[in-house]
Amino acid sequence: MSDEHRKNQREEEKPKHKIRAKVEHSFALIKTTMQQSTTRFIGLVRNNMNFTITCIAANLKLFAHKKIKAQKVRIR
């Protein structure tokens, strides 16, 4: 691959970086903090419900983190 091709490819991928980072960070939070790297239940309904509840908990955690961070910025 030539350097010019790589530069063009990077420029094409740049708009996707922010979106991809948000998604990947969310899944990393679920896998590491929430310890949900594998499914533990038999049956699609139970696994789906478990994943949904885990996503809700992860969203609440992120919301709380952003709220606390915003309060600290306001205090300064």
N, CA, C, O and CB atoms as a CASP TS submission, in Angstrom:
PFRMAT TS
TARGET T0000
AUTHOR 0000-0000-0000
METHOD Language model
MODEL 1
PARENT N/A
ATOM      1  N   MET     1       0.840  -1.188   0.000  1.00  0.00           N
ATOM      2  CA  MET     1       0.000   0.000   0.000  1.00  0.00           C
ATOM      3  C   MET     1       0.880   1.244   0.000  1.00  0.00           C
ATOM      4  O   MET     1       1.890   1.312   0.701  1.00  0.00           O
ATOM      5  CB  MET     1      -0.953   0.002   1.218  1.00  0.00           C
ATOM      6  N   SER     2       0.487   2.194  -0.776  1.00  0.00           N
ATOM      7  CA  SER     2       1.261   3.426  -0.821  1.00  0.00           C
ATOM      8  C   SER     2       0.832   4.346   0.309  1.00  0.00           C
ATOM      9  O   SER     2      -0.246   4.187   0.883  1.00  0.00           O
ATOM     10  CB  SER     2       1.098   4.128  -2.182  1.00  0.00           C
ATOM     11  N   ASP     3       1.681   5.303   0.617  1.00  0.00           N
ATOM     12  CA  ASP     3       1.371   6.258   1.685  1.00  0.00           C
ATOM     13  C   ASP     3       0.142   7.090   1.353  1.00  0.00           C
ATOM     14  O   ASP     3      -0.658   7.421   2.228  1.00  0.00           O
ATOM     15  CB  ASP     3       2.562   7.176   1.937  1.00  0.00           C
ATOM     16  N   GLU     4       0.006   7.421   0.079  1.00  0.00           N
ATOM     17  CA  GLU     4      -1.142   8.225  -0.337  1.00  0.00           C
ATOM     18  C   GLU     4      -2.444   7.453  -0.147  1.00  0.00           C
ATOM     19  O   GLU     4      -3.453   8.019   0.272  1.00  0.00           O
ATOM     20  CB  GLU     4      -0.991   8.656  -1.803  1.00  0.00           C
ATOM     21  N   HIS     5      -2.415   6.165  -0.456  1.00  0.00           N
ATOM     22  CA  HIS     5      -3.596   5.317  -0.270  1.00  0.00           C
ATOM     23  C   HIS     5      -3.980   5.249   1.209  1.00  0.00           C
ATOM     24  O   HIS     5      -5.158   5.329   1.555  1.00  0.00           O
ATOM     25  CB  HIS     5      -3.337   3.896  -0.822  1.00  0.00           C
ATOM     26  N   ARG     6      -2.983   5.100   2.072  1.00  0.00           N
ATOM     27  CA  ARG     6      -3.243   5.046   3.512  1.00  0.00           C
ATOM     28  C   ARG     6      -3.837   6.354   4.014  1.00  0.00           C
ATOM     29  O   ARG     6      -4.763   6.347   4.825  1.00  0.00           O
ATOM     30  CB  ARG     6      -1.956   4.731   4.277  1.00  0.00           C
ATOM     31  N   LYS     7      -3.307   7.482   3.534  1.00  0.00           N
ATOM     32  CA  LYS     7      -3.827   8.782   3.953  1.00  0.00           C
ATOM     33  C   LYS     7      -5.276   8.945   3.513  1.00  0.00           C
ATOM     34  O   LYS     7      -6.113   9.425   4.277  1.00  0.00           O
ATOM     35  CB  LYS     7      -2.966   9.920   3.380  1.00  0.00           C
ATOM     36  N   ASN     8      -5.568   8.547   2.286  1.00  0.00           N
ATOM     37  CA  ASN     8      -6.948   8.628   1.797  1.00  0.00           C
ATOM     38  C   ASN     8      -7.880   7.739   2.612  1.00  0.00           C
ATOM     39  O   ASN     8      -9.009   8.121   2.921  1.00  0.00           O
ATOM     40  CB  ASN     8      -7.012   8.234   0.320  1.00  0.00           C
ATOM     41  N   GLN     9      -7.397   6.558   2.953  1.00  0.00           N
ATOM     42  CA  GLN     9      -8.202   5.631   3.734  1.00  0.00           C
ATOM     43  C   GLN     9      -8.468   6.194   5.133  1.00  0.00           C
ATOM     44  O   GLN     9      -9.582   6.077   5.644  1.00  0.00           O
ATOM     45  CB  GLN     9      -7.502   4.265   3.829  1.00  0.00           C
ATOM     46  N   ARG    10      -7.466   6.795   5.745  1.00  0.00           N
ATOM     47  CA  ARG    10      -7.642   7.401   7.069  1.00  0.00           C
ATOM     48  C   ARG    10      -8.648   8.539   7.027  1.00  0.00           C
ATOM     49  O   ARG    10      -9.482   8.670   7.923  1.00  0.00           O
ATOM     50  CB  ARG    10      -6.306   7.909   7.606  1.00  0.00           C
ATOM     51  N   GLU    11      -8.571   9.360   5.992  1.00  0.00           N
ATOM     52  CA  GLU    11      -9.493  10.485   5.857  1.00  0.00           C
ATOM     53  C   GLU    11     -10.933   9.995   5.683  1.00  0.00           C
ATOM     54  O   GLU    11     -11.870  10.607   6.197  1.00  0.00           O
ATOM     55  CB  GLU    11      -9.084  11.369   4.666  1.00  0.00           C
ATOM     56  N   GLU    12     -11.100   8.897   4.963  1.00  0.00           N
ATOM     57  CA  GLU    12     -12.439   8.335   4.777  1.00  0.00           C
ATOM     58  C   GLU    12     -12.991   7.760   6.081  1.00  0.00           C
ATOM     59  O   GLU    12     -14.202   7.789   6.304  1.00  0.00           O
ATOM     60  CB  GLU    12     -12.413   7.250   3.699  1.00  0.00           C
ATOM     61  N   GLU    13     -12.124   7.244   6.936  1.00  0.00           N
ATOM     62  CA  GLU    13     -12.546   6.611   8.179  1.00  0.00           C
ATOM     63  C   GLU    13     -12.748   7.610   9.327  1.00  0.00           C
ATOM     64  O   GLU    13     -13.400   7.274  10.316  1.00  0.00           O
ATOM     65  CB  GLU    13     -11.528   5.575   8.584  1.00  0.00           C
ATOM     66  N   LYS    14     -12.209   8.814   9.218  1.00  0.00           N
ATOM     67  CA  LYS    14     -12.259   9.777  10.319  1.00  0.00           C
ATOM     68  C   LYS    14     -13.663  10.047  10.860  1.00  0.00           C
ATOM     69  O   LYS    14     -13.842  10.043  12.078  1.00  0.00           O
ATOM     70  CB  LYS    14     -11.659  11.062   9.872  1.00  0.00           C
ATOM     71  N   PRO    15     -14.670  10.284  10.009  1.00  0.00           N
ATOM     72  CA  PRO    15     -16.007  10.565  10.557  1.00  0.00           C
ATOM     73  C   PRO    15     -16.580   9.409  11.379  1.00  0.00           C
ATOM     74  O   PRO    15     -17.422   9.621  12.253  1.00  0.00           O
ATOM     75  CB  PRO    15     -16.961  10.892   9.429  1.00  0.00           C
ATOM     76  N   LYS    16     -16.126   8.196  11.100  1.00  0.00           N
ATOM     77  CA  LYS    16     -16.640   7.020  11.797  1.00  0.00           C
ATOM     78  C   LYS    16     -15.998   6.821  13.167  1.00  0.00           C
ATOM     79  O   LYS    16     -16.549   6.108  14.006  1.00  0.00           O
ATOM     80  CB  LYS    16     -16.421   5.789  10.954  1.00  0.00           C
ATOM     81  N   HIS    17     -14.838   7.443  13.406  1.00  0.00           N
ATOM     82  CA  HIS    17     -14.088   7.202  14.642  1.00  0.00           C
ATOM     83  C   HIS    17     -14.876   7.546  15.897  1.00  0.00           C
ATOM     84  O   HIS    17     -14.891   6.760  16.844  1.00  0.00           O
ATOM     85  CB  HIS    17     -12.813   7.995  14.626  1.00  0.00           C
ATOM     86  N   LYS    18     -15.523   8.686  15.926  1.00  0.00           N
ATOM     87  CA  LYS    18     -16.244   9.117  17.123  1.00  0.00           C
ATOM     88  C   LYS    18     -17.404   8.179  17.436  1.00  0.00           C
ATOM     89  O   LYS    18     -17.628   7.815  18.590  1.00  0.00           O
ATOM     90  CB  LYS    18     -16.760  10.546  16.949  1.00  0.00           C
ATOM     91  N   ILE    19     -18.130   7.795  16.405  1.00  0.00           N
ATOM     92  CA  ILE    19     -19.256   6.886  16.610  1.00  0.00           C
ATOM     93  C   ILE    19     -18.755   5.527  17.069  1.00  0.00           C
ATOM     94  O   ILE    19     -19.288   4.950  18.018  1.00  0.00           O
ATOM     95  CB  ILE    19     -20.085   6.744  15.319  1.00  0.00           C
ATOM     96  N   ARG    20     -17.737   5.018  16.401  1.00  0.00           N
ATOM     97  CA  ARG    20     -17.190   3.707  16.739  1.00  0.00           C
ATOM     98  C   ARG    20     -16.658   3.697  18.169  1.00  0.00           C
ATOM     99  O   ARG    20     -16.841   2.714  18.887  1.00  0.00           O
ATOM    100  CB  ARG    20     -16.075   3.319  15.755  1.00  0.00           C
ATOM    101  N   ALA    21     -16.003   4.777  18.590  1.00  0.00           N
ATOM    102  CA  ALA    21     -15.442   4.851  19.937  1.00  0.00           C
ATOM    103  C   ALA    21     -16.548   4.793  20.989  1.00  0.00           C
ATOM    104  O   ALA    21     -16.409   4.105  22.000  1.00  0.00           O
ATOM    105  CB  ALA    21     -14.615   6.137  20.106  1.00  0.00           C
ATOM    106  N   LYS    22     -17.646   5.513  20.751  1.00  0.00           N
ATOM    107  CA  LYS    22     -18.756   5.493  21.713  1.00  0.00           C
ATOM    108  C   LYS    22     -19.343   4.094  21.854  1.00  0.00           C
ATOM    109  O   LYS    22     -19.622   3.639  22.963  1.00  0.00           O
ATOM    110  CB  LYS    22     -19.852   6.477  21.285  1.00  0.00           C
ATOM    111  N   VAL    23     -19.525   3.424  20.742  1.00  0.00           N
ATOM    112  CA  VAL    23     -20.090   2.075  20.775  1.00  0.00           C
ATOM    113  C   VAL    23     -19.126   1.103  21.452  1.00  0.00           C
ATOM    114  O   VAL    23     -19.529   0.324  22.316  1.00  0.00           O
ATOM    115  CB  VAL    23     -20.419   1.592  19.350  1.00  0.00           C
ATOM    116  N   GLU    24     -17.863   1.151  21.061  1.00  0.00           N
ATOM    117  CA  GLU    24     -16.872   0.237  21.627  1.00  0.00           C
ATOM    118  C   GLU    24     -16.684   0.460  23.127  1.00  0.00           C
ATOM    119  O   GLU    24     -16.513  -0.503  23.875  1.00  0.00           O
ATOM    120  CB  GLU    24     -15.540   0.402  20.908  1.00  0.00           C
ATOM    121  N   HIS    25     -16.713   1.717  23.573  1.00  0.00           N
ATOM    122  CA  HIS    25     -16.577   1.988  25.000  1.00  0.00           C
ATOM    123  C   HIS    25     -17.773   1.440  25.772  1.00  0.00           C
ATOM    124  O   HIS    25     -17.618   0.937  26.885  1.00  0.00           O
ATOM    125  CB  HIS    25     -16.431   3.494  25.248  1.00  0.00           C
ATOM    126  N   SER    26     -18.952   1.535  25.191  1.00  0.00           N
ATOM    127  CA  SER    26     -20.141   1.000  25.861  1.00  0.00           C
ATOM    128  C   SER    26     -20.046  -0.515  26.027  1.00  0.00           C
ATOM    129  O   SER    26     -20.347  -1.052  27.093  1.00  0.00           O
ATOM    130  CB  SER    26     -21.407   1.363  25.072  1.00  0.00           C
ATOM    131  N   PHE    27     -19.627  -1.193  24.971  1.00  0.00           N
ATOM    132  CA  PHE    27     -19.496  -2.645  25.069  1.00  0.00           C
ATOM    133  C   PHE    27     -18.348  -3.039  26.003  1.00  0.00           C
ATOM    134  O   PHE    27     -18.429  -4.060  26.686  1.00  0.00           O
ATOM    135  CB  PHE    27     -19.275  -3.251  23.678  1.00  0.00           C
ATOM    136  N   ALA    28     -17.298  -2.248  26.034  1.00  0.00           N
ATOM    137  CA  ALA    28     -16.197  -2.536  26.959  1.00  0.00           C
ATOM    138  C   ALA    28     -16.670  -2.398  28.400  1.00  0.00           C
ATOM    139  O   ALA    28     -16.293  -3.197  29.258  1.00  0.00           O
ATOM    140  CB  ALA    28     -15.001  -1.595  26.697  1.00  0.00           C
ATOM    141  N   LEU    29     -17.493  -1.390  28.668  1.00  0.00           N
ATOM    142  CA  LEU    29     -18.055  -1.212  30.011  1.00  0.00           C
ATOM    143  C   LEU    29     -18.892  -2.425  30.395  1.00  0.00           C
ATOM    144  O   LEU    29     -18.783  -2.935  31.510  1.00  0.00           O
ATOM    145  CB  LEU    29     -18.912   0.075  30.081  1.00  0.00           C
ATOM    146  N   ILE    30     -19.720  -2.879  29.475  1.00  0.00           N
ATOM    147  CA  ILE    30     -20.578  -4.034  29.757  1.00  0.00           C
ATOM    148  C   ILE    30     -19.734  -5.286  29.991  1.00  0.00           C
ATOM    149  O   ILE    30     -20.023  -6.067  30.897  1.00  0.00           O
ATOM    150  CB  ILE    30     -21.568  -4.270  28.597  1.00  0.00           C
ATOM    151  N   LYS    31     -18.696  -5.478  29.182  1.00  0.00           N
ATOM    152  CA  LYS    31     -17.893  -6.688  29.305  1.00  0.00           C
ATOM    153  C   LYS    31     -17.012  -6.692  30.545  1.00  0.00           C
ATOM    154  O   LYS    31     -16.864  -7.731  31.188  1.00  0.00           O
ATOM    155  CB  LYS    31     -17.038  -6.854  28.085  1.00  0.00           C
ATOM    156  N   THR    32     -16.426  -5.549  30.895  1.00  0.00           N
ATOM    157  CA  THR    32     -15.482  -5.529  32.012  1.00  0.00           C
ATOM    158  C   THR    32     -16.162  -5.211  33.338  1.00  0.00           C
ATOM    159  O   THR    32     -16.124  -6.028  34.258  1.00  0.00           O
ATOM    160  CB  THR    32     -14.388  -4.518  31.747  1.00  0.00           C
ATOM    161  N   THR    33     -16.768  -4.067  33.449  1.00  0.00           N
ATOM    162  CA  THR    33     -17.358  -3.641  34.714  1.00  0.00           C
ATOM    163  C   THR    33     -18.556  -4.501  35.101  1.00  0.00           C
ATOM    164  O   THR    33     -18.704  -4.901  36.255  1.00  0.00           O
ATOM    165  CB  THR    33     -17.775  -2.184  34.631  1.00  0.00           C
ATOM    166  N   MET    34     -19.404  -4.778  34.119  1.00  0.00           N
ATOM    167  CA  MET    34     -20.617  -5.542  34.402  1.00  0.00           C
ATOM    168  C   MET    34     -20.381  -7.053  34.312  1.00  0.00           C
ATOM    169  O   MET    34     -21.290  -7.836  34.587  1.00  0.00           O
ATOM    170  CB  MET    34     -21.723  -5.134  33.439  1.00  0.00           C
ATOM    171  N   GLN    35     -19.191  -7.458  33.936  1.00  0.00           N
ATOM    172  CA  GLN    35     -18.783  -8.863  33.842  1.00  0.00           C
ATOM    173  C   GLN    35     -19.753  -9.692  32.993  1.00  0.00           C
ATOM    174  O   GLN    35     -20.192 -10.767  33.402  1.00  0.00           O
ATOM    175  CB  GLN    35     -18.677  -9.468  35.238  1.00  0.00           C
ATOM    176  N   GLN    36     -20.074  -9.179  31.819  1.00  0.00           N
ATOM    177  CA  GLN    36     -21.007  -9.858  30.920  1.00  0.00           C
ATOM    178  C   GLN    36     -20.306 -10.285  29.641  1.00  0.00           C
ATOM    179  O   GLN    36     -20.763  -9.946  28.549  1.00  0.00           O
ATOM    180  CB  GLN    36     -22.198  -8.951  30.591  1.00  0.00           C
ATOM    181  N   SER    37     -19.216 -11.017  29.751  1.00  0.00           N
ATOM    182  CA  SER    37     -18.485 -11.422  28.558  1.00  0.00           C
ATOM    183  C   SER    37     -19.110 -12.641  27.882  1.00  0.00           C
ATOM    184  O   SER    37     -18.896 -12.861  26.689  1.00  0.00           O
ATOM    185  CB  SER    37     -17.044 -11.716  28.913  1.00  0.00           C
ATOM    186  N   THR    38     -19.868 -13.425  28.617  1.00  0.00           N
ATOM    187  CA  THR    38     -20.535 -14.585  28.018  1.00  0.00           C
ATOM    188  C   THR    38     -21.981 -14.628  28.490  1.00  0.00           C
ATOM    189  O   THR    38     -22.340 -14.003  29.487  1.00  0.00           O
ATOM    190  CB  THR    38     -19.797 -15.909  28.384  1.00  0.00           C
ATOM    191  N   THR    39     -22.802 -15.372  27.765  1.00  0.00           N
ATOM    192  CA  THR    39     -24.188 -15.556  28.200  1.00  0.00           C
ATOM    193  C   THR    39     -24.236 -16.721  29.176  1.00  0.00           C
ATOM    194  O   THR    39     -23.484 -17.689  29.057  1.00  0.00           O
ATOM    195  CB  THR    39     -25.141 -15.807  26.983  1.00  0.00           C
ATOM    196  N   ARG    40     -25.122 -16.606  30.126  1.00  0.00           N
ATOM    197  CA  ARG    40     -25.158 -17.604  31.195  1.00  0.00           C
ATOM    198  C   ARG    40     -26.447 -18.412  31.244  1.00  0.00           C
ATOM    199  O   ARG    40     -26.556 -19.371  32.008  1.00  0.00           O
ATOM    200  CB  ARG    40     -24.956 -16.931  32.508  1.00  0.00           C
ATOM    201  N   PHE    41     -27.411 -18.028  30.437  1.00  0.00           N
ATOM    202  CA  PHE    41     -28.714 -18.669  30.530  1.00  0.00           C
ATOM    203  C   PHE    41     -28.991 -19.512  29.300  1.00  0.00           C
ATOM    204  O   PHE    41     -28.416 -19.292  28.234  1.00  0.00           O
ATOM    205  CB  PHE    41     -29.809 -17.628  30.711  1.00  0.00           C
ATOM    206  N   ILE    42     -29.877 -20.476  29.464  1.00  0.00           N
ATOM    207  CA  ILE    42     -30.337 -21.279  28.334  1.00  0.00           C
ATOM    208  C   ILE    42     -31.620 -20.635  27.831  1.00  0.00           C
ATOM    209  O   ILE    42     -32.552 -20.397  28.599  1.00  0.00           O
ATOM    210  CB  ILE    42     -30.564 -22.794  28.737  1.00  0.00           C
ATOM    211  N   GLY    43     -31.657 -20.364  26.566  1.00  0.00           N
ATOM    212  CA  GLY    43     -32.852 -19.770  25.975  1.00  0.00           C
ATOM    213  C   GLY    43     -32.613 -18.333  25.545  1.00  0.00           C
ATOM    214  O   GLY    43     -31.978 -17.553  26.254  1.00  0.00           O
ATOM    215  N   LEU    44     -33.123 -18.004  24.396  1.00  0.00           N
ATOM    216  CA  LEU    44     -32.932 -16.688  23.813  1.00  0.00           C
ATOM    217  C   LEU    44     -33.619 -15.590  24.622  1.00  0.00           C
ATOM    218  O   LEU    44     -33.076 -14.494  24.763  1.00  0.00           O
ATOM    219  CB  LEU    44     -33.445 -16.677  22.397  1.00  0.00           C
ATOM    220  N   VAL    45     -34.791 -15.868  25.146  1.00  0.00           N
ATOM    221  CA  VAL    45     -35.546 -14.855  25.886  1.00  0.00           C
ATOM    222  C   VAL    45     -34.801 -14.441  27.150  1.00  0.00           C
ATOM    223  O   VAL    45     -34.685 -13.250  27.439  1.00  0.00           O
ATOM    224  CB  VAL    45     -36.947 -15.382  26.245  1.00  0.00           C
ATOM    225  N   ARG    46     -34.301 -15.400  27.895  1.00  0.00           N
ATOM    226  CA  ARG    46     -33.565 -15.080  29.123  1.00  0.00           C
ATOM    227  C   ARG    46     -32.282 -14.313  28.831  1.00  0.00           C
ATOM    228  O   ARG    46     -31.966 -13.350  29.529  1.00  0.00           O
ATOM    229  CB  ARG    46     -33.238 -16.355  29.889  1.00  0.00           C
ATOM    230  N   ASN    47     -31.538 -14.731  27.802  1.00  0.00           N
ATOM    231  CA  ASN    47     -30.314 -14.017  27.448  1.00  0.00           C
ATOM    232  C   ASN    47     -30.614 -12.603  26.977  1.00  0.00           C
ATOM    233  O   ASN    47     -29.894 -11.665  27.317  1.00  0.00           O
ATOM    234  CB  ASN    47     -29.552 -14.774  26.369  1.00  0.00           C
ATOM    235  N   ASN    48     -31.674 -12.451  26.196  1.00  0.00           N
ATOM    236  CA  ASN    48     -32.063 -11.132  25.718  1.00  0.00           C
ATOM    237  C   ASN    48     -32.456 -10.226  26.884  1.00  0.00           C
ATOM    238  O   ASN    48     -32.064  -9.059  26.925  1.00  0.00           O
ATOM    239  CB  ASN    48     -33.219 -11.246  24.719  1.00  0.00           C
ATOM    240  N   MET    49     -33.220 -10.754  27.816  1.00  0.00           N
ATOM    241  CA  MET    49     -33.639  -9.963  28.980  1.00  0.00           C
ATOM    242  C   MET    49     -32.438  -9.592  29.845  1.00  0.00           C
ATOM    243  O   MET    49     -32.351  -8.463  30.328  1.00  0.00           O
ATOM    244  CB  MET    49     -34.671 -10.741  29.817  1.00  0.00           C
ATOM    245  N   ASN    50     -31.528 -10.514  30.042  1.00  0.00           N
ATOM    246  CA  ASN    50     -30.325 -10.242  30.822  1.00  0.00           C
ATOM    247  C   ASN    50     -29.489  -9.140  30.167  1.00  0.00           C
ATOM    248  O   ASN    50     -29.001  -8.237  30.847  1.00  0.00           O
ATOM    249  CB  ASN    50     -29.489 -11.522  30.979  1.00  0.00           C
ATOM    250  N   PHE    51     -29.329  -9.219  28.849  1.00  0.00           N
ATOM    251  CA  PHE    51     -28.558  -8.205  28.130  1.00  0.00           C
ATOM    252  C   PHE    51     -29.256  -6.848  28.195  1.00  0.00           C
ATOM    253  O   PHE    51     -28.595  -5.823  28.365  1.00  0.00           O
ATOM    254  CB  PHE    51     -28.350  -8.626  26.665  1.00  0.00           C
ATOM    255  N   THR    52     -30.569  -6.829  28.062  1.00  0.00           N
ATOM    256  CA  THR    52     -31.328  -5.575  28.129  1.00  0.00           C
ATOM    257  C   THR    52     -31.169  -4.918  29.494  1.00  0.00           C
ATOM    258  O   THR    52     -30.933  -3.713  29.576  1.00  0.00           O
ATOM    259  CB  THR    52     -32.817  -5.829  27.836  1.00  0.00           C
ATOM    260  N   ILE    53     -31.294  -5.684  30.549  1.00  0.00           N
ATOM    261  CA  ILE    53     -31.145  -5.140  31.905  1.00  0.00           C
ATOM    262  C   ILE    53     -29.721  -4.650  32.125  1.00  0.00           C
ATOM    263  O   ILE    53     -29.515  -3.617  32.761  1.00  0.00           O
ATOM    264  CB  ILE    53     -31.513  -6.202  32.965  1.00  0.00           C
ATOM    265  N   THR    54     -28.740  -5.378  31.608  1.00  0.00           N
ATOM    266  CA  THR    54     -27.345  -4.950  31.726  1.00  0.00           C
ATOM    267  C   THR    54     -27.110  -3.637  30.986  1.00  0.00           C
ATOM    268  O   THR    54     -26.397  -2.764  31.480  1.00  0.00           O
ATOM    269  CB  THR    54     -26.405  -6.036  31.184  1.00  0.00           C
ATOM    270  N   CYS    55     -27.705  -3.495  29.808  1.00  0.00           N
ATOM    271  CA  CYS    55     -27.571  -2.241  29.052  1.00  0.00           C
ATOM    272  C   CYS    55     -28.223  -1.077  29.791  1.00  0.00           C
ATOM    273  O   CYS    55     -27.684   0.030  29.802  1.00  0.00           O
ATOM    274  CB  CYS    55     -28.196  -2.387  27.654  1.00  0.00           C
ATOM    275  N   ILE    56     -29.360  -1.313  30.400  1.00  0.00           N
ATOM    276  CA  ILE    56     -30.019  -0.266  31.191  1.00  0.00           C
ATOM    277  C   ILE    56     -29.124   0.143  32.347  1.00  0.00           C
ATOM    278  O   ILE    56     -28.965   1.334  32.612  1.00  0.00           O
ATOM    279  CB  ILE    56     -31.395  -0.749  31.719  1.00  0.00           C
ATOM    280  N   ALA    57     -28.539  -0.823  33.037  1.00  0.00           N
ATOM    281  CA  ALA    57     -27.643  -0.515  34.159  1.00  0.00           C
ATOM    282  C   ALA    57     -26.412   0.252  33.684  1.00  0.00           C
ATOM    283  O   ALA    57     -25.967   1.187  34.351  1.00  0.00           O
ATOM    284  CB  ALA    57     -27.213  -1.808  34.873  1.00  0.00           C
ATOM    285  N   ALA    58     -25.863  -0.138  32.542  1.00  0.00           N
ATOM    286  CA  ALA    58     -24.694   0.559  32.005  1.00  0.00           C
ATOM    287  C   ALA    58     -25.042   2.000  31.633  1.00  0.00           C
ATOM    288  O   ALA    58     -24.258   2.913  31.892  1.00  0.00           O
ATOM    289  CB  ALA    58     -24.143  -0.185  30.778  1.00  0.00           C
ATOM    290  N   ASN    59     -26.216   2.206  31.026  1.00  0.00           N
ATOM    291  CA  ASN    59     -26.646   3.561  30.680  1.00  0.00           C
ATOM    292  C   ASN    59     -26.861   4.422  31.922  1.00  0.00           C
ATOM    293  O   ASN    59     -26.510   5.602  31.934  1.00  0.00           O
ATOM    294  CB  ASN    59     -27.930   3.510  29.858  1.00  0.00           C
ATOM    295  N   LEU    60     -27.432   3.834  32.958  1.00  0.00           N
ATOM    296  CA  LEU    60     -27.621   4.579  34.211  1.00  0.00           C
ATOM    297  C   LEU    60     -26.279   4.947  34.833  1.00  0.00           C
ATOM    298  O   LEU    60     -26.113   6.041  35.372  1.00  0.00           O
ATOM    299  CB  LEU    60     -28.457   3.755  35.210  1.00  0.00           C
ATOM    300  N   LYS    61     -25.336   4.037  34.754  1.00  0.00           N
ATOM    301  CA  LYS    61     -24.005   4.307  35.296  1.00  0.00           C
ATOM    302  C   LYS    61     -23.329   5.448  34.532  1.00  0.00           C
ATOM    303  O   LYS    61     -22.751   6.349  35.139  1.00  0.00           O
ATOM    304  CB  LYS    61     -23.133   3.038  35.239  1.00  0.00           C
ATOM    305  N   LEU    62     -23.404   5.405  33.195  1.00  0.00           N
ATOM    306  CA  LEU    62     -22.820   6.477  32.389  1.00  0.00           C
ATOM    307  C   LEU    62     -23.512   7.816  32.650  1.00  0.00           C
ATOM    308  O   LEU    62     -22.858   8.856  32.729  1.00  0.00           O
ATOM    309  CB  LEU    62     -22.906   6.125  30.902  1.00  0.00           C
ATOM    310  N   PHE    63     -24.834   7.782  32.783  1.00  0.00           N
ATOM    311  CA  PHE    63     -25.585   9.000  33.066  1.00  0.00           C
ATOM    312  C   PHE    63     -25.167   9.593  34.407  1.00  0.00           C
ATOM    313  O   PHE    63     -24.956  10.801  34.515  1.00  0.00           O
ATOM    314  CB  PHE    63     -27.091   8.715  33.059  1.00  0.00           C
ATOM    315  N   ALA    64     -25.047   8.745  35.429  1.00  0.00           N
ATOM    316  CA  ALA    64     -24.626   9.217  36.745  1.00  0.00           C
ATOM    317  C   ALA    64     -23.214   9.794  36.694  1.00  0.00           C
ATOM    318  O   ALA    64     -22.934  10.818  37.318  1.00  0.00           O
ATOM    319  CB  ALA    64     -24.693   8.078  37.766  1.00  0.00           C
ATOM    320  N   HIS    65     -22.337   9.141  35.959  1.00  0.00           N
ATOM    321  CA  HIS    65     -20.958   9.619  35.831  1.00  0.00           C
ATOM    322  C   HIS    65     -20.916  10.999  35.168  1.00  0.00           C
ATOM    323  O   HIS    65     -20.191  11.888  35.617  1.00  0.00           O
ATOM    324  CB  HIS    65     -20.115   8.614  35.019  1.00  0.00           C
ATOM    325  N   LYS    66     -21.693  11.171  34.105  1.00  0.00           N
ATOM    326  CA  LYS    66     -21.733  12.468  33.414  1.00  0.00           C
ATOM    327  C   LYS    66     -22.354  13.545  34.291  1.00  0.00           C
ATOM    328  O   LYS    66     -21.919  14.696  34.261  1.00  0.00           O
ATOM    329  CB  LYS    66     -22.515  12.354  32.103  1.00  0.00           C
ATOM    330  N   LYS    67     -23.354  13.186  35.061  1.00  0.00           N
ATOM    331  CA  LYS    67     -24.021  14.140  35.964  1.00  0.00           C
ATOM    332  C   LYS    67     -23.042  14.614  37.049  1.00  0.00           C
ATOM    333  O   LYS    67     -22.971  15.808  37.341  1.00  0.00           O
ATOM    334  CB  LYS    67     -25.284  13.490  36.619  1.00  0.00           C
ATOM    335  N   ILE    68     -22.298  13.693  37.637  1.00  0.00           N
ATOM    336  CA  ILE    68     -21.310  14.041  38.661  1.00  0.00           C
ATOM    337  C   ILE    68     -20.214  14.907  38.069  1.00  0.00           C
ATOM    338  O   ILE    68     -19.777  15.877  38.690  1.00  0.00           O
ATOM    339  CB  ILE    68     -20.705  12.774  39.287  1.00  0.00           C
ATOM    340  N   LYS    69     -19.768  14.559  36.868  1.00  0.00           N
ATOM    341  CA  LYS    69     -18.720  15.326  36.207  1.00  0.00           C
ATOM    342  C   LYS    69     -19.204  16.748  35.909  1.00  0.00           C
ATOM    343  O   LYS    69     -18.444  17.704  36.061  1.00  0.00           O
ATOM    344  CB  LYS    69     -18.276  14.624  34.907  1.00  0.00           C
ATOM    345  N   ALA    70     -20.456  16.892  35.489  1.00  0.00           N
ATOM    346  CA  ALA    70     -21.017  18.217  35.199  1.00  0.00           C
ATOM    347  C   ALA    70     -21.124  19.056  36.468  1.00  0.00           C
ATOM    348  O   ALA    70     -20.895  20.265  36.429  1.00  0.00           O
ATOM    349  CB  ALA    70     -22.399  18.084  34.539  1.00  0.00           C
ATOM    350  N   GLN    71     -21.468  18.436  37.584  1.00  0.00           N
ATOM    351  CA  GLN    71     -21.556  19.163  38.846  1.00  0.00           C
ATOM    352  C   GLN    71     -20.192  19.654  39.290  1.00  0.00           C
ATOM    353  O   GLN    71     -20.076  20.768  39.801  1.00  0.00           O
ATOM    354  CB  GLN    71     -22.170  18.286  39.926  1.00  0.00           C
ATOM    355  N   LYS    72     -19.158  18.846  39.106  1.00  0.00           N
ATOM    356  CA  LYS    72     -17.796  19.252  39.485  1.00  0.00           C
ATOM    357  C   LYS    72     -17.345  20.436  38.643  1.00  0.00           C
ATOM    358  O   LYS    72     -16.678  21.338  39.150  1.00  0.00           O
ATOM    359  CB  LYS    72     -16.806  18.074  39.323  1.00  0.00           C
ATOM    360  N   VAL    73     -17.699  20.442  37.368  1.00  0.00           N
ATOM    361  CA  VAL    73     -17.318  21.558  36.491  1.00  0.00           C
ATOM    362  C   VAL    73     -18.048  22.822  36.915  1.00  0.00           C
ATOM    363  O   VAL    73     -17.465  23.905  36.892  1.00  0.00           O
ATOM    364  CB  VAL    73     -17.629  21.229  35.009  1.00  0.00           C
ATOM    365  N   ARG    74     -19.309  22.704  37.300  1.00  0.00           N
ATOM    366  CA  ARG    74     -20.104  23.848  37.731  1.00  0.00           C
ATOM    367  C   ARG    74     -19.561  24.462  39.029  1.00  0.00           C
ATOM    368  O   ARG    74     -19.607  25.678  39.210  1.00  0.00           O
ATOM    369  CB  ARG    74     -21.561  23.427  37.921  1.00  0.00           C
ATOM    370  N   ILE    75     -19.050  23.622  39.921  1.00  0.00           N
ATOM    371  CA  ILE    75     -18.545  24.094  41.214  1.00  0.00           C
ATOM    372  C   ILE    75     -17.302  24.953  41.023  1.00  0.00           C
ATOM    373  O   ILE    75     -17.116  25.942  41.731  1.00  0.00           O
ATOM    374  CB  ILE    75     -18.232  22.906  42.142  1.00  0.00           C
ATOM    375  N   ARG    76     -16.467  24.589  40.091  1.00  0.00           N
ATOM    376  CA  ARG    76     -15.223  25.325  39.857  1.00  0.00           C
ATOM    377  C   ARG    76     -15.536  26.661  39.379  1.00  0.00           C
ATOM    378  O   ARG    76     -14.629  27.452  39.118  1.00  0.00           O
ATOM    379  CB  ARG    76     -14.326  24.632  38.879  1.00  0.00           C
TER
END
